[in-house]
Amino acid sequence: MGGQENGMDFFEVTRSRLSYRGRFLDQPVPREDLIKIVQAGLDAPSGKNMQTTEFMVVDNREIIKEIQAMPEGNKAMTGGKAYILCLVDKEKEASYEGMNFQLEDCAAAVENMLLALTALGYAGVWIDGWLHVQKRGEILAKIVGAPSNKMIQVVIPLGIPAKELSTIPRVPKKSMEERVTFI
Ligand SMILES: Cc1cc2nc3c(=O)[nH]c(=O)nc-3n(C[C@H](O)[C@H](O)[C@H](O)COP(=O)(O)O)c2cc1C
């Protein structure tokens, strides 16, 4: 179990989750917790129930060191005590009426995992944009030995946050009035 053994209710979890780019305690993430977190990813909905997202979970210290030595690692990427990688196909075949839902499938899995890790007392961040510039995704794929037909769409570095999440200022969110219409 991570930083806290918390019986957070679901809405506390959704309100506690934030993109954590700070320092983690120097403690590994136990495999049993990684399994719970990635199970939440597997449980996510997916277009046509194709379950297209695949996952690589990195808790090997040597591989973690290699990830952290990637060029221009940002603060979020260099501190993780474990990393969850979400892989999608490079060539995305249509699964329904000419559409494919690989990115949506992946996003649903990522959010489920972020909520799960928050509920377990960990913190992490959705790394996506950073990965898709300067061939970082390819560099990471080489480090972890990802299958050649897959690309790493999202990485979640995680660990026990050195700072209590409730003390971290949250980024402002637009109000309900600005974004929601009840009709
Ligand atoms: C599609 C997507 C891509 C993202 N890519 C990155 C990224 O590359 N690096 C990063 O530090 N945060 C990334 N984030 C996290 C966002 O910056 C963050 O969710 C946003 O600023 C809102 O903050 P919050 O997560 O604390 O609510 C990404 C989030 C999403 C949903």
PDBQT file of the ligand as one rigid body, heavy atoms in Angstrom, charges set to zero:
ROOT
HETATM    1  C1  LIG A 201      -3.680  13.813 -23.231  1.00  0.00    +0.000 C 
HETATM    2  C2  LIG A 201      -2.821  14.327 -22.108  1.00  0.00    +0.000 A 
HETATM    3  C3  LIG A 201      -1.472  14.543 -22.325  1.00  0.00    +0.000 A 
HETATM    4  C4  LIG A 201      -0.640  14.963 -21.263  1.00  0.00    +0.000 A 
HETATM    5  N1  LIG A 201       0.719  15.047 -21.462  1.00  0.00    +0.000 NA
HETATM    6  C5  LIG A 201       1.493  15.450 -20.438  1.00  0.00    +0.000 A 
HETATM    7  C6  LIG A 201       2.910  15.480 -20.592  1.00  0.00    +0.000 A 
HETATM    8  O1  LIG A 201       3.463  15.111 -21.619  1.00  0.00    +0.000 OA
HETATM    9  N2  LIG A 201       3.657  15.911 -19.559  1.00  0.00    +0.000 N 
HETATM   10  C7  LIG A 201       3.100  16.305 -18.374  1.00  0.00    +0.000 A 
HETATM   11  O2  LIG A 201       3.842  16.693 -17.461  1.00  0.00    +0.000 OA
HETATM   12  N3  LIG A 201       1.750  16.276 -18.183  1.00  0.00    +0.000 NA
HETATM   13  C8  LIG A 201       0.947  15.848 -19.177  1.00  0.00    +0.000 A 
HETATM   14  N4  LIG A 201      -0.415  15.759 -18.992  1.00  0.00    +0.000 N 
HETATM   15  C9  LIG A 201      -1.012  16.189 -17.722  1.00  0.00    +0.000 C 
HETATM   16  C10 LIG A 201      -1.723  17.539 -17.865  1.00  0.00    +0.000 C 
HETATM   17  O3  LIG A 201      -0.771  18.570 -17.990  1.00  0.00    +0.000 OA
HETATM   18  C11 LIG A 201      -2.645  17.766 -16.659  1.00  0.00    +0.000 C 
HETATM   19  O4  LIG A 201      -3.598  16.746 -16.602  1.00  0.00    +0.000 OA
HETATM   20  C12 LIG A 201      -3.347  19.113 -16.703  1.00  0.00    +0.000 C 
HETATM   21  O5  LIG A 201      -2.429  20.173 -16.605  1.00  0.00    +0.000 OA
HETATM   22  C13 LIG A 201      -4.370  19.260 -15.575  1.00  0.00    +0.000 C 
HETATM   23  O6  LIG A 201      -3.760  19.084 -14.311  1.00  0.00    +0.000 OA
HETATM   24  P1  LIG A 201      -4.252  17.959 -13.302  1.00  0.00    +0.000 P 
HETATM   25  O7  LIG A 201      -3.979  16.612 -13.949  1.00  0.00    +0.000 OA
HETATM   26  O8  LIG A 201      -3.396  18.172 -12.074  1.00  0.00    +0.000 OA
HETATM   27  O9  LIG A 201      -5.709  18.137 -13.043  1.00  0.00    +0.000 OA
HETATM   28  C14 LIG A 201      -1.231  15.278 -20.006  1.00  0.00    +0.000 A 
HETATM   29  C15 LIG A 201      -2.608  15.051 -19.797  1.00  0.00    +0.000 A 
HETATM   30  C16 LIG A 201      -3.390  14.553 -20.829  1.00  0.00    +0.000 A 
HETATM   31  C17 LIG A 201      -4.851  14.245 -20.556  1.00  0.00    +0.000 C 
ENDROOT
TORSDOF 0
